[in-house]
Amino acid sequence: MAQFEEVQQGIIFPVGEENEAYQDVFTGRSYLAVLAQAPGGRTGVANVTFEPGCRNHWHVHTEGYQILLVLGGQGLYQEEGKAARLLQAGDVVVTDKGVKHWHGAVKDAWFEHIAITAGASEFFEAVTDDIYESAHRDHGL
């Protein structure tokens, strides 16, 4: 089980404050540190840290894409209709425009990634406990 201190070892980016701006589209608690914003505001770079069990709701990037650079801990990423992917430090995920997906921490470890997001996002329903638990079973967690 990755503890918060283990996730932070070697990480040079700040964890940030509790992610109150997006708390309605997360199950559990997350932390957000905005690192950079491109001119015009269309592309942002942020460090997102998830407590164990935290995940965002299903969502799509409506005008662009998202790249996740995994910094630490263990997480899950799943596109609608596909198997969940287990994520660890060093993994990279590219999500194209319009692909419905979710990502977050496994139930017993912290998870941290840099999110590079171009364009707006639209959030939908929460990831059900059944889907979340199924993703864990698929990876022997």
N, CA, C and O atoms as a DFTB+ gen file, in Angstrom:
564 C
 N C O
     1  1       0.844      -1.183       0.000
     2  2       0.000       0.000       0.000
     3  2       0.887       1.243       0.000
     4  3       1.693       1.446       0.908
     5  1       0.728       2.054      -1.016
     6  2       1.512       3.291      -1.097
     7  2       0.938       4.330      -0.148
     8  3      -0.235       4.689      -0.241
     9  1       1.757       4.801       0.748
    10  2       1.367       5.859       1.662
    11  2       1.629       7.202       1.001
    12  3       2.382       7.284       0.031
    13  1       1.015       8.248       1.521
    14  2       1.184       9.578       0.958
    15  2       2.653       9.978       0.920
    16  3       3.106      10.567      -0.061
    17  1       3.395       9.667       1.965
    18  2       4.809      10.035       2.010
    19  2       5.592       9.341       0.900
    20  3       6.500       9.939       0.323
    21  1       5.252       8.075       0.590
    22  2       5.924       7.348      -0.484
    23  2       5.635       7.986      -1.839
    24  3       6.524       8.074      -2.687
    25  1       4.410       8.428      -2.045
    26  2       4.039       9.073      -3.302
    27  2       4.850      10.349      -3.471
    28  3       5.276      10.679      -4.578
    29  1       5.062      11.061      -2.380
    30  2       5.752      12.342      -2.449
    31  2       7.272      12.229      -2.590
    32  3       7.921      13.206      -2.963
    33  1       7.852      11.067      -2.303
    34  2       9.308      10.927      -2.403
    35  2       9.746      11.192      -3.835
    36  3       9.280      10.543      -4.772
    37  1      10.639      12.148      -3.990
    38  2      11.181      12.453      -5.308
    39  2      10.279      13.321      -6.168
    40  3      10.662      13.675      -7.284
    41  1       9.104      13.674      -5.691
    42  2       8.199      14.499      -6.475
    43  2       8.580      15.963      -6.272
    44  3       8.733      16.426      -5.142
    45  1       8.727      16.674      -7.369
    46  2       9.150      18.069      -7.260
    47  2       7.997      19.055      -7.388
    48  3       8.185      20.252      -7.173
    49  1       6.814      18.573      -7.732
    50  2       5.668      19.459      -7.897
    51  2       4.840      19.513      -6.623
    52  3       4.735      18.509      -5.918
    53  1       4.256      20.652      -6.315
    54  2       3.436      20.751      -5.098
    55  2       2.140      19.952      -5.225
    56  3       1.602      19.786      -6.320
    57  1       1.652      19.466      -4.095
    58  2       0.376      18.743      -4.056
    59  2      -0.780      19.711      -4.253
    60  3      -1.767      19.372      -4.906
    61  1      -0.672      20.883      -3.710
    62  2      -1.733      21.865      -3.837
    63  2      -2.738      21.759      -2.717
    64  3      -2.538      21.061      -1.724
    65  1      -3.818      22.471      -2.910
    66  2      -4.887      22.540      -1.914
    67  2      -5.958      21.507      -2.226
    68  3      -6.012      20.961      -3.328
    69  1      -6.810      21.245      -1.237
    70  2      -7.934      20.350      -1.483
    71  2      -8.712      20.875      -2.684
    72  3      -8.962      22.075      -2.796
    73  1      -9.086      19.979      -3.567
    74  2      -9.686      20.309      -4.854
    75  2     -11.175      20.624      -4.714
    76  3     -12.026      19.869      -5.184
    77  1     -11.474      21.736      -4.068
    78  2     -12.868      22.109      -3.821
    79  2     -13.595      22.526      -5.096
    80  3     -14.807      22.340      -5.199
    81  1     -12.884      23.080      -6.057
    82  2     -13.523      23.542      -7.294
    83  2     -14.169      22.393      -8.064
    84  3     -15.160      22.596      -8.765
    85  1     -13.615      21.189      -7.939
    86  2     -14.126      20.032      -8.684
    87  2     -14.667      18.938      -7.771
    88  3     -14.873      17.813      -8.226
    89  1     -14.903      19.239      -6.497
    90  2     -15.317      18.199      -5.561
    91  2     -16.630      17.523      -5.961
    92  3     -16.867      16.374      -5.586
    93  1     -17.476      18.213      -6.709
    94  2     -18.756      17.626      -7.117
    95  2     -18.614      16.571      -8.206
    96  3     -19.562      15.834      -8.476
    97  1     -17.438      16.486      -8.840
    98  2     -17.241      15.499      -9.906
    99  2     -16.138      14.503      -9.534
   100  3     -15.517      13.888     -10.401
   101  1     -15.915      14.362      -8.236
   102  2     -14.991      13.364      -7.702
   103  2     -15.704      12.570      -6.627
   104  3     -16.534      13.115      -5.899
   105  1     -15.387      11.282      -6.519
   106  2     -15.787      10.462      -5.394
   107  2     -14.551      10.374      -4.516
   108  3     -13.550       9.782      -4.919
   109  1     -14.604      10.952      -3.327
   110  2     -13.432      11.006      -2.468
   111  2     -12.751      12.356      -2.572
   112  3     -13.237      13.275      -3.231
   113  1     -11.603      12.450      -1.897
   114  2     -10.901      13.734      -1.811
   115  2      -9.671      13.750      -2.717
   116  3      -8.891      12.799      -2.764
   117  1      -9.528      14.863      -3.434
   118  2      -8.360      15.065      -4.293
   119  2      -7.761      16.433      -3.993
   120  3      -8.375      17.275      -3.337
   121  1      -6.547      16.628      -4.493
   122  2      -5.806      17.876      -4.289
   123  2      -5.322      18.362      -5.646
   124  3      -4.965      17.561      -6.510
   125  1      -5.311      19.683      -5.830
   126  2      -4.997      20.254      -7.137
   127  2      -3.985      21.379      -6.990
   128  3      -4.141      22.279      -6.165
   129  1      -2.938      21.306      -7.818
   130  2      -1.957      22.390      -7.919
   131  2      -1.838      22.750      -9.392
   132  3      -1.281      21.982     -10.176
   133  1      -2.360      23.913      -9.771
   134  2      -2.225      24.378     -11.154
   135  2      -0.778      24.814     -11.336
   136  3      -0.284      25.671     -10.604
   137  1      -0.107      24.226     -12.307
   138  2       1.311      24.488     -12.533
   139  2       1.554      25.497     -13.637
   140  3       2.493      26.290     -13.561
   141  1       0.709      25.475     -14.671
   142  2       0.889      26.397     -15.799
   143  2      -0.415      26.499     -16.569
   144  3      -1.233      25.579     -16.580
   145  1      -0.584      27.644     -17.211
   146  2      -1.740      27.884     -18.077
   147  2      -1.200      28.517     -19.353
   148  3      -0.507      29.533     -19.300
   149  1      -1.514      27.923     -20.493
   150  2      -1.048      28.470     -21.766
   151  2      -1.742      29.792     -22.055
   152  3      -2.843      30.034     -21.561
   153  1      -1.108      30.654     -22.851
   154  2      -1.762      31.911     -23.245
   155  2      -3.142      31.608     -23.849
   156  3      -3.293      30.690     -24.654
   157  1      -4.115      32.379     -23.452
   158  2      -5.479      32.153     -23.925
   159  2      -6.251      31.169     -23.066
   160  3      -7.465      31.037     -23.222
   161  1      -5.566      30.471     -22.158
   162  2      -6.241      29.591     -21.213
   163  2      -6.767      28.287     -21.753
   164  3      -7.474      27.583     -21.031
   165  1      -6.460      27.924     -22.992
   166  2      -7.023      26.705     -23.566
   167  2      -6.304      25.433     -23.127
   168  3      -6.879      24.347     -23.209
   169  1      -5.074      25.540     -22.668
   170  2      -4.350      24.365     -22.215
   171  2      -3.792      24.635     -20.821
   172  3      -3.156      25.660     -20.574
   173  1      -4.044      23.695     -19.923
   174  2      -3.563      23.827     -18.564
   175  2      -2.742      22.617     -18.163
   176  3      -2.904      21.522     -18.701
   177  1      -1.856      22.842     -17.204
   178  2      -1.032      21.774     -16.641
   179  2      -1.238      21.802     -15.137
   180  3      -1.060      22.842     -14.502
   181  1      -1.611      20.665     -14.566
   182  2      -1.891      20.610     -13.130
   183  2      -1.390      19.304     -12.537
   184  3      -1.362      18.270     -13.204
   185  1      -0.999      19.371     -11.279
   186  2      -0.692      18.176     -10.516
   187  2      -1.954      17.812      -9.749
   188  3      -2.487      18.627      -8.997
   189  1      -2.430      16.585      -9.943
   190  2      -3.630      16.119      -9.254
   191  2      -3.238      14.933      -8.377
   192  3      -2.642      13.965      -8.850
   193  1      -3.582      15.023      -7.090
   194  2      -3.280      13.962      -6.137
   195  2      -4.593      13.418      -5.603
   196  3      -5.469      14.180      -5.196
   197  1      -4.728      12.091      -5.605
   198  2      -5.952      11.409      -5.183
   199  2      -5.681      10.629      -3.898
   200  3      -4.704       9.884      -3.821
   201  1      -6.517      10.789      -2.913
   202  2      -6.430       9.929      -1.735
   203  2      -6.859       8.520      -2.133
   204  3      -7.522       8.349      -3.156
   205  1      -6.491       7.498      -1.338
   206  2      -6.937       6.144      -1.649
   207  2      -8.454       6.097      -1.850
   208  3      -9.217       6.652      -1.059
   209  1      -8.870       5.429      -2.916
   210  2     -10.289       5.293      -3.222
   211  2     -10.901       6.441      -3.994
   212  3     -12.037       6.330      -4.454
   213  1     -10.182       7.541      -4.151
   214  2     -10.717       8.706      -4.860
   215  2     -10.634       8.495      -6.367
   216  3      -9.640       7.983      -6.881
   217  1     -11.680       8.893      -7.058
   218  2     -11.685       8.860      -8.523
   219  2     -12.606       9.951      -9.040
   220  3     -13.527      10.388      -8.351
   221  1     -12.338      10.385     -10.270
   222  2     -13.236      11.374     -10.853
   223  2     -14.393      10.664     -11.547
   224  3     -14.356       9.453     -11.761
   225  1     -15.399      11.423     -11.889
   226  2     -16.559      10.872     -12.590
   227  2     -16.201      10.619     -14.052
   228  3     -15.180      11.097     -14.547
   229  1     -17.050       9.867     -14.726
   230  2     -16.908       9.701     -16.167
   231  2     -16.897      11.090     -16.800
   232  3     -17.666      11.963     -16.396
   233  1     -16.040      11.295     -17.778
   234  2     -15.981      12.604     -18.437
   235  2     -15.373      12.481     -19.826
   236  3     -14.768      11.467     -20.174
   237  1     -15.548      13.533     -20.604
   238  2     -14.934      13.649     -21.933
   239  2     -14.273      15.014     -22.033
   240  3     -14.655      15.965     -21.351
   241  1     -13.289      15.083     -22.886
   242  2     -12.660      16.357     -23.216
   243  2     -13.284      16.769     -24.551
   244  3     -13.031      16.155     -25.588
   245  1     -14.094      17.808     -24.501
   246  2     -14.967      18.148     -25.621
   247  2     -14.291      18.948     -26.728
   248  3     -14.767      18.961     -27.864
   249  1     -13.196      19.609     -26.408
   250  2     -12.565      20.481     -27.405
   251  2     -11.099      20.140     -27.645
   252  3     -10.424      20.819     -28.419
   253  1     -10.611      19.112     -27.000
   254  2      -9.192      18.816     -27.130
   255  2      -8.870      17.438     -26.605
   256  3      -9.555      16.468     -26.931
   257  1      -7.848      17.344     -25.807
   258  2      -7.313      16.066     -25.350
   259  2      -6.814      16.218     -23.912
   260  3      -6.840      17.303     -23.331
   261  1      -6.357      15.090     -23.361
   262  2      -5.701      15.125     -22.064
   263  2      -4.558      14.119     -22.070
   264  3      -4.693      13.003     -22.572
   265  1      -3.436      14.534     -21.506
   266  2      -2.288      13.660     -21.319
   267  2      -2.045      13.562     -19.820
   268  3      -1.951      14.578     -19.131
   269  1      -1.943      12.333     -19.320
   270  2      -1.637      12.095     -17.914
   271  2      -0.224      11.543     -17.816
   272  3       0.119      10.580     -18.500
   273  1       0.593      12.150     -16.968
   274  2       1.944      11.687     -16.678
   275  2       1.941      11.227     -15.224
   276  3       1.881      12.053     -14.313
   277  1       2.004       9.921     -15.002
   278  2       1.866       9.379     -13.654
   279  2       3.165       9.577     -12.878
   280  3       4.240       9.168     -13.315
   281  1       3.037      10.219     -11.708
   282  2       4.190      10.530     -10.865
   283  2       4.404       9.520      -9.749
   284  3       5.546       9.216      -9.405
   285  1       3.315       8.989      -9.173
   286  2       3.495       8.083      -8.048
   287  2       2.220       7.419      -7.618
   288  3       1.124       7.789      -8.039
   289  1       2.385       6.422      -6.764
   290  2       1.259       5.667      -6.246
   291  2       0.732       4.676      -7.260
   292  3       1.449       4.264      -8.173
   293  1      -0.519       4.295      -7.098
   294  2      -1.189       3.389      -8.034
   295  2      -2.563       3.933      -8.360
   296  3      -3.295       4.391      -7.483
   297  1      -2.900       3.875      -9.633
   298  2      -4.194       4.365     -10.057
   299  2      -4.807       3.480     -11.113
   300  3      -4.217       2.489     -11.544
   301  1      -6.000       3.855     -11.518
   302  2      -6.736       3.165     -12.565
   303  2      -7.202       4.178     -13.597
   304  3      -7.522       5.321     -13.271
   305  1      -7.231       3.738     -14.844
   306  2      -7.748       4.547     -15.953
   307  2      -8.619       3.625     -16.775
   308  3      -8.227       2.502     -17.093
   309  1      -9.814       4.106     -17.123
   310  2     -10.706       3.273     -17.921
   311  2     -11.482       4.112     -18.909
   312  3     -12.071       5.135     -18.560
   313  1     -11.471       3.655     -20.163
   314  2     -12.320       4.236     -21.198
   315  2     -13.586       3.413     -21.284
   316  3     -13.556       2.199     -21.082
   317  1     -14.687       4.056     -21.579
   318  2     -15.973       3.368     -21.668
   319  2     -15.888       2.211     -22.665
   320  3     -15.410       2.374     -23.788
   321  1     -16.361       1.039     -22.228
   322  2     -16.375      -0.138     -23.085
   323  2     -15.061      -0.904     -23.139
   324  3     -14.956      -1.898     -23.856
   325  1     -14.056      -0.456     -22.391
   326  2     -12.758      -1.128     -22.373
   327  2     -12.397      -1.530     -20.944
   328  3     -12.979      -1.037     -19.978
   329  1     -11.428      -2.431     -20.832
   330  2     -10.935      -2.839     -19.518
   331  2     -10.149      -1.699     -18.886
   332  3      -9.541      -0.887     -19.583
   333  1     -10.169      -1.652     -17.566
   334  2      -9.403      -0.650     -16.833
   335  2      -7.916      -0.969     -16.937
   336  3      -7.515      -2.129     -17.038
   337  1      -7.129       0.066     -16.912
   338  2      -5.662      -0.046     -16.968
   339  2      -5.096       0.346     -15.605
   340  3      -5.493       1.365     -15.040
   341  1      -4.177      -0.450     -15.074
   342  2      -3.499      -0.131     -13.828
   343  2      -2.356       0.829     -14.136
   344  3      -1.567       0.587     -15.049
   345  1      -2.266       1.920     -13.374
   346  2      -1.250       2.945     -13.617
   347  2      -0.281       3.043     -12.446
   348  3      -0.672       2.955     -11.282
   349  1       0.999       3.228     -12.786
   350  2       2.058       3.412     -11.798
   351  2       3.028       4.473     -12.308
   352  3       2.967       4.874     -13.470
   353  1       3.915       4.919     -11.437
   354  2       4.881       5.957     -11.788
   355  2       5.560       5.639     -13.123
   356  3       6.019       4.520     -13.354
   357  1       5.609       6.638     -13.980
   358  2       6.236       6.496     -15.287
   359  2       5.265       6.199     -16.416
   360  3       5.631       6.321     -17.585
   361  1       4.028       5.810     -16.094
   362  2       3.042       5.544     -17.138
   363  2       2.534       6.855     -17.742
   364  3       2.501       7.894     -17.082
   365  1       2.144       6.776     -19.002
   366  2       1.596       7.919     -19.730
   367  2       0.287       7.479     -20.368
   368  3       0.197       6.393     -20.941
   369  1      -0.726       8.333     -20.265
   370  2      -2.030       8.065     -20.877
   371  2      -2.379       9.259     -21.752
   372  3      -2.255      10.407     -21.325
   373  1      -2.817       8.984     -22.984
   374  2      -3.305      10.030     -23.875
   375  2      -4.773       9.734     -24.161
   376  3      -5.113       8.655     -24.646
   377  1      -5.635      10.693     -23.858
   378  2      -7.066      10.544     -24.100
   379  2      -7.471      11.541     -25.175
   380  3      -7.306      12.750     -25.015
   381  1      -7.998      11.018     -26.265
   382  2      -8.421      11.874     -27.374
   383  2      -9.744      12.570     -27.070
   384  3     -10.483      12.178     -26.167
   385  1     -10.012      13.577     -27.824
   386  2     -11.261      14.340     -27.754
   387  2     -12.458      13.394     -27.858
   388  3     -12.499      12.515     -28.719
   389  1     -13.432      13.593     -26.962
   390  2     -14.691      12.861     -27.035
   391  2     -14.687      11.457     -26.464
   392  3     -15.717      10.786     -26.530
   393  1     -13.577      10.971     -25.903
   394  2     -13.510       9.618     -25.346
   395  2     -13.959       9.666     -23.880
   396  3     -13.331      10.329     -23.055
   397  1     -15.044       8.963     -23.568
   398  2     -15.571       8.942     -22.201
   399  2     -14.683       8.039     -21.345
   400  3     -14.409       6.896     -21.713
   401  1     -14.235       8.563     -20.194
   402  2     -13.291       7.837     -19.358
   403  2     -13.326       8.349     -17.920
   404  3     -13.995       9.335     -17.610
   405  1     -12.596       7.661     -17.058
   406  2     -12.385       8.097     -15.673
   407  2     -11.000       7.655     -15.252
   408  3     -10.398       6.777     -15.869
   409  1     -10.490       8.285     -14.171
   410  2      -9.219       7.870     -13.595
   411  2      -9.192       8.247     -12.127
   412  3      -9.890       9.165     -11.695
   413  1      -8.371       7.522     -11.357
   414  2      -8.253       7.808      -9.939
   415  2      -7.390       6.786      -9.237
   416  3      -6.797       5.914      -9.871
   417  1      -7.324       6.899      -7.926
   418  2      -6.495       6.030      -7.099
   419  2      -7.144       4.666      -6.913
   420  3      -8.367       4.533      -6.956
   421  1      -6.307       3.655      -6.706
   422  2      -6.836       2.376      -6.262
   423  2      -7.324       2.558      -4.826
   424  3      -7.057       3.583      -4.199
   425  1      -8.039       1.558      -4.311
   426  2      -8.693       1.746      -3.017
   427  2      -7.748       1.796      -1.826
   428  3      -8.140       2.277      -0.762
   429  1      -6.509       1.313      -1.969
   430  2      -5.622       1.298      -0.805
   431  2      -4.284       2.007      -1.048
   432  3      -3.299       1.709      -0.373
   433  1      -4.242       2.937      -2.002
   434  2      -2.995       3.671      -2.259
   435  2      -3.300       5.072      -2.771
   436  3      -4.312       5.309      -3.432
   437  1      -2.405       5.982      -2.450
   438  2      -2.458       7.320      -3.026
   439  2      -2.080       7.230      -4.489
   440  3      -1.474       6.250      -4.921
   441  1      -2.442       8.267      -5.263
   442  2      -2.137       8.311      -6.686
   443  2      -1.914       9.762      -7.083
   444  3      -2.643      10.655      -6.651
   445  1      -0.896       9.989      -7.909
   446  2      -0.585      11.364      -8.312
   447  2      -0.203      11.392      -9.784
   448  3       0.581      10.565     -10.250
   449  1      -0.771      12.359     -10.516
   450  2      -0.392      12.538     -11.918
   451  2      -0.409      14.008     -12.308
   452  3      -1.104      14.829     -11.710
   453  1       0.373      14.306     -13.323
   454  2       0.299      15.602     -13.985
   455  2      -0.749      15.441     -15.084
   456  3      -0.705      14.476     -15.847
   457  1      -1.679      16.371     -15.166
   458  2      -2.687      16.382     -16.225
   459  2      -2.429      17.581     -17.125
   460  3      -2.422      18.726     -16.674
   461  1      -2.220      17.298     -18.395
   462  2      -2.093      18.350     -19.411
   463  2      -3.394      18.287     -20.194
   464  3      -3.654      17.317     -20.907
   465  1      -4.202      19.319     -20.059
   466  2      -5.550      19.284     -20.623
   467  2      -5.748      20.454     -21.571
   468  3      -5.552      21.614     -21.209
   469  1      -6.142      20.119     -22.794
   470  2      -6.428      21.136     -23.816
   471  2      -7.929      21.188     -24.041
   472  3      -8.553      20.171     -24.349
   473  1      -8.505      22.362     -23.890
   474  2      -9.929      22.536     -24.123
   475  2     -10.771      22.177     -22.913
   476  3     -10.260      21.804     -21.857
   477  1     -12.053      22.300     -23.094
   478  2     -13.016      22.082     -22.014
   479  2     -13.301      20.605     -21.790
   480  3     -13.046      19.763     -22.651
   481  1     -13.839      20.313     -20.605
   482  2     -14.244      18.956     -20.243
   483  2     -15.715      18.979     -19.847
   484  3     -16.230      19.990     -19.370
   485  1     -16.375      17.851     -20.054
   486  2     -17.758      17.690     -19.618
   487  2     -17.828      16.449     -18.748
   488  3     -17.427      15.363     -19.166
   489  1     -18.349      16.617     -17.519
   490  2     -18.434      15.510     -16.582
   491  2     -19.832      14.920     -16.583
   492  3     -20.822      15.616     -16.811
   493  1     -19.893      13.610     -16.319
   494  2     -21.154      12.870     -16.305
   495  2     -21.339      12.204     -14.941
   496  3     -20.968      12.761     -13.908
   497  1     -21.915      11.011     -14.958
   498  2     -22.241      10.292     -13.738
   499  2     -20.985       9.777     -13.029
   500  3     -19.924       9.612     -13.632
   501  1     -21.146       9.532     -11.734
   502  2     -20.064       8.949     -10.943
   503  2     -19.797       7.522     -11.411
   504  3     -20.689       6.837     -11.911
   505  1     -18.563       7.096     -11.239
   506  2     -18.195       5.704     -11.495
   507  2     -18.828       4.869     -10.380
   508  3     -18.616       5.144      -9.199
   509  1     -19.597       3.861     -10.752
   510  2     -20.271       3.056      -9.738
   511  2     -19.262       2.220      -8.961
   512  3     -18.165       1.937      -9.443
   513  1     -19.650       1.832      -7.755
   514  2     -18.795       0.951      -6.959
   515  2     -18.555      -0.369      -7.683
   516  3     -17.467      -0.937      -7.584
   517  1     -19.565      -0.868      -8.415
   518  2     -19.398      -2.125      -9.158
   519  2     -18.300      -2.009     -10.210
   520  3     -17.466      -2.906     -10.334
   521  1     -18.292      -0.921     -10.964
   522  2     -17.263      -0.718     -11.992
   523  2     -15.894      -0.557     -11.334
   524  3     -14.906      -1.123     -11.802
   525  1     -15.838       0.199     -10.269
   526  2     -14.588       0.439      -9.558
   527  2     -14.030      -0.866      -8.982
   528  3     -12.843      -1.156      -9.133
   529  1     -14.876      -1.641      -8.331
   530  2     -14.453      -2.929      -7.753
   531  2     -14.050      -3.907      -8.842
   532  3     -13.089      -4.656      -8.669
   533  1     -14.766      -3.916      -9.963
   534  2     -14.424      -4.798     -11.083
   535  2     -13.031      -4.481     -11.626
   536  3     -12.274      -5.389     -11.971
   537  1     -12.697      -3.207     -11.702
   538  2     -11.363      -2.803     -12.158
   539  2     -10.293      -3.340     -11.214
   540  3      -9.223      -3.756     -11.659
   541  1     -10.576      -3.332      -9.911
   542  2      -9.632      -3.880      -8.943
   543  2      -9.472      -5.399      -9.123
   544  3      -8.355      -5.917      -9.126
   545  1     -10.586      -6.091      -9.270
   546  2     -10.520      -7.550      -9.446
   547  2      -9.738      -7.917     -10.702
   548  3      -8.964      -8.874     -10.700
   549  1      -9.939      -7.159     -11.766
   550  2      -9.245      -7.442     -13.026
   551  2      -7.730      -7.387     -12.879
   552  3      -7.002      -8.010     -13.652
   553  1      -7.259      -6.641     -11.887
   554  2      -5.815      -6.482     -11.671
   555  2      -5.340      -7.156     -10.387
   556  3      -4.222      -6.920      -9.929
   557  1      -6.200      -8.000      -9.811
   558  2      -5.811      -8.741      -8.609
   559  2      -5.584      -7.872      -7.394
   560  3      -4.785      -8.210      -6.521
   561  1      -6.286      -6.749      -7.336
   562  2      -6.121      -5.818      -6.205
   563  2      -7.182      -6.054      -5.145
   564  3      -7.200      -5.365      -4.125
